[in-house]
Amino acid sequence: MPASPVSASARRRSPRSSRSKREDIINTAIEYFGQHGYEYTKWADIAATVGVGSTALYHYFESKLHCLYEIQALAVQAEREKFDRVTAEHDDFAEALEAVLNAAFELTDHEVLRNRVLVAEQSLAGLHRTSAREEESRQLARSQMRDIEFAWATFLTRGMEQGAIPQADPRLLARAILGLVNSVWHWYRPRGSLSLEEVRVFFVGRALAVAGLPDDPPAKPRPVAKRKPARSKAK
């Protein structure tokens, strides 16, 4: 029996171009992989939701794993583009660091699922594939993962050179910050007990502390003056 429907956007069945159909498959796979797990998702369920035959999926992707690698590459690419854009908008390192950390949590529910797929199945990107198409996609995903880590290390080195943060191994520091932020996508669920805004405030503060740049201390609530009970009038 197919898994439960994943979203209204994933249930479109109108005629599409080849490129749009490929995007539909990817978006549907993100919903299924993110909600049900990669291992528990059947390739046939994705085909049924998109509205194509199971064999037609192989026109776009050689396998479910091939599709996963493409999703991982897209997720990292999106994060890298956001990183480059946000860091370029700020000359001050401290402002840039806080801004790029905040931007990491500016996500739609679908993007949260995409990031969950990335971090939950990241180990699969380390497995060499004999299929040429799968291996090409795997190498792309791996390359982009290394590139964003290098971009973060370079950015942090700039902060150290400016004296904005303490000296440290920039590569290890980059991994520590990325690991902290990415850990959220293992457990965070949209519309759960915690809002993404609450998660953002907490984790941005912790990431700034890891970098050696503590966030501003929260404002202390003003004490509420206790009112004396009114005296009853004597009769």
Secondary structure, DSSP 4 states (H G I P E B T S, - for coil): -PPPP--SGGG--S---HHHHHHHHHHHHHHHHHHH-TTT--HHHHHHHHTS-GGGGGGT-SSHHHHHHHHHHHHHHHHHHHHHHHHHT-SSHHHHHHHHHHHTT---HHHHHHHHHHHHTGGGGGS--SSHHHHHHHHHHHHHHHHHHHHHHHHHHHHHHTTSS----HHHHHHHHHHHHHHHHHH--TTSSS-HHHHHHHHHHHHHHHHT-PPPPPPPPPPPPPPPPPPPPP-
